[in-house]
């Protein structure tokens, strides 16, 4: 089998094809992670919650001009469903709800920062 040059640059040990392409392979896991963060506002939400330990919906909306309340709520719910963000309801009147990154969300941040660094280097090299 002829391999492409990129195969030699990936820092993993040589594995069977099914390990990469199977239903529980590398491609499936990376695709799942990309689905979790896809959406116009998900990355800004994650980076804001990384910068601040806990934020209310109104603070997030104020920090992201252009986002509608509907989209903010939708993306927060999806991030919560994917267990990247935790919602804390204080059970008060008027309602007070705060959001924060979960351990999984904090674990994702080094990956996102590495993607940021890749983008910076890629522009500089181009």
Helices and strands as residue ranges (DSSP letters): H 6-9, H 17-21, H 26-37, H 42-51, E 55-56, H 57-63, H 69-81, E 85-89, E 97-101, H 103-125
